[in-house]
Amino acid sequence: MQKKTLLWIIIFLTIITFLIVKAKFSITDSYKSTNQKQWNKNEIINVLTTNSVFKIISWSPDNSMVIFVREDDKKLMAWNIGESKAKIVMDDYGFVKLIWSPDSSYFLATAPLDNESNLIESRIIKAEDLSKKNFGVVSGHYPVWSFNSKYLVTDSIETDKSTKWSAITCISLETGETRTMIRSKDYSTTYQLKYWDNQNVISYLEIDNKTNQITEKFISFNSNTDLH
């Protein structure tokens, strides 16, 4: 009788052990499945739009990546469609706008330079590996991408001793070289860029700060002569 009882106890304990081990592996597999899940665009949109912690959400033009800011841990994040989770790009420096290049190869993370100058600082980030260019852009207004994403054009403020003036400057994303395209006589005239079309025409506003007159003007860009 005691042998039968002992046998049943052993069988019972074996079954319990099996169930515990099975449950453990089931939980582990479930965790791995969740963290290795390949998220599609609609699923990512649902995650980002149903949680108020995610701000300044911006999709790439080719819809392959979304960038956004997490307010809880102050991080700039990037999430590729088909990946299991978002990646940290950098700390959030008070970004107010994220601007994609037309071909989705770069984006700008823009933030106020400080509380007094009303200038904008733009950090240039390569989407492929989320690396930052070793140069940034400081401007009075948001920079504008060339239609082919090879250049960035921005308004700038330049000084030389006691002289101060405004300019429109073009930057090569490949080399980092800059070229001043338009320069005012003094700081009474400033500029605001509007767009760069596929005919290589740059539209901008010339602002006379004395009379408050605003005039739309255009520059025809030639990469062979304007920037090398």
N, C-alpha and C positions, 0 to 999 in steps of 0.2 A: 504493500500500500504506500509506504513511504517513497519507494522507488518511482511509482507512478506519479505521485505528487511532485517529486523533484523533477521528473521528466516534463510535466506540464508547466512547471515554473520556468524551466529552461526554454521551452517552446515559446511561452508568453514573453519572456525577456528578449528572445531573439526577434520576435515579431515587433515588439516596441522599438528595439534598436534599429531594425530595418526601416520602420516608419519615420523615426527621427532623422536618420541619415538621408532618406529620400526627401523629406521636407526641407532639410538643410540645402541639399543640392538643388531643389526646386527654387528656393529663395535666391540662391547664388546665380542660377541660370536666368531667373527673372531679372535680377539686378544687371547682369551682363547684357541681357537683351535690351533693357531700357537704355543703358549707357552706350550701346553699340548701334542703336537704332539710327537708320538713315532718314533724317527728317526731310520732308518735301516742303515746298514753298507755303502751301496752305497751312500745314501744321506749324511751321515757324511763325507765320503771321498770327495764328491763333495764340501761340505762346506769348508773343510780344504785345499783342493788343489787349489781352485779358489781364495783364499785370501792369499796374501803374508805375512800377519801378523802372520800366524801360522808357527812355525818352529819346527824342531827336532820331527817329527811325528813318533810315534812308536806304532804299534798294538800288543796287547797281543797274545801269541801263540795260544790261543783258540778263537781269534777274537771276544771276548766279550767286550773289552775295548780298547780305544786308548788314549794315553797320548801325550801331546804336550806342546810347550811353546808359549805363546802370547808375541810378541815383543812390542806391544803398551802399555800394562800395566804391563809387566814384571811378568807374573804369569805362574806357572806350572799348567796345567789343565788336567783333566781326564774326558772322556765321555764314558759312558756305552751305548752299543747298546740297543735301546728300551726306552731310557730316553730322555726327552725333551730338555735338555741342558747339557753343560759341567759343571763340578764342579772345584772349585779352590782347588788345593792341597797345594801349598805354593808359596812364592815369588820365582822368578827366580834368582838364585845366579850365573848366568853365566854358566848354564848347557850346556854341549857340547855333551852329550850322555845319552840316556835312555836305560837301559838294563833290560829286563824281565827275571824272573825265568822261567824255562821250563814249570812249571805247571800253570803259570799265576797268582800265589798267591802273588808275590812280584815284585817290580821293583826297580832298582837303578837309582837315579838321580845324575849324576856325573858332577863335575866342577873342574877347576884348584884350588888348595888350595890357591896359591898366585902367584905372577908374577915372583918370584925368584927361588923357590925350584923345579919346574917342577913336583910337586906331585899332585895327583888326590884325591879329597875328594868325597866319595860316600855316599849318604843318602839312607837308606833302608826304603822303604815305602810298607805297606801292602795294596794290591789292594782292598780287601773287604770293608774296611772302610776308606782307604786313611790315616791311622794313621802312624806316623813315629816311627821307633824303637828308643829306647833311646841310641843307640850307632851307630856310623858311622864308615867308613873305610877310612883310608888314605893310599895310595899306589903309587908306581911309574908307574904302568900300570893298565889297567882295571881289576877288579876282575872277577872271573869265578864262576858260579853257579854249584852246584852238580846236577847230572842228575835228582835227586828226589826233588830238591829245598829245602832240609832241611839244607844245609850248603852253605857257601860262602868261597871261598879260594882266598887269595890275597897275593901279594908280599908286603913286608914291610921293613922298615928301622928301626933298633933298636940301641939304644946307651946305654952305661954304662960308665959314666964319660968321659974319653977321647977315649974310644973304640967305633967303629961304624961298624955295620955289616948288611948284608941282610938276609931276612928270608922268608919262605913261611908259612903263617898262615891260619888256618882253623877256621871258626866261626860257631857256632850252632845258627840257626835262632830262635830256640825255647827258648834257655836259655841265649844266648849271650856269652857263654863260648868260649874262644879261646885256641888254641893249636898250638905251633910252630912245624911244620913238618920237615922243612929243615932249616939249619942255616949255613951261610958262615963263614969262619975264619975272614974275614975282608971285607971292603966295595969295594975291588977290584973286587969282584964277586957279580953280581946281578942276579935277576931272572925275567922272564916274563912268566906268565901262558898262556896256549893255550886252553885246554879244560878238561872237566871231563866227561868221558864216562859212559855208563850204566853198565860197569863192575867194576865201582869204581876205575878206573885208571885215575890219574891226569897227564896230559902232561904239561911240562914246559920247558922253555929255560934257560940254565945256560950260563951267559954272562961273559966272562973274559974281563974286561975293560982295562987290560994292553996289551993284545995281540989281542983284538977284536974277539976272537974265540967264536963261539956260538955253544952249544951242546944241542940237545934235550934229555931230560931225563924224567923218569916216576916215579910216586909214586903210590903204591897200598894202597887205603884207607880202613881202618877197623873201623867202628864207635864204636865197642865194646872196642877197645884198643886205638885208636887214639884220640877219643873225646867222652866224657860222658856228 
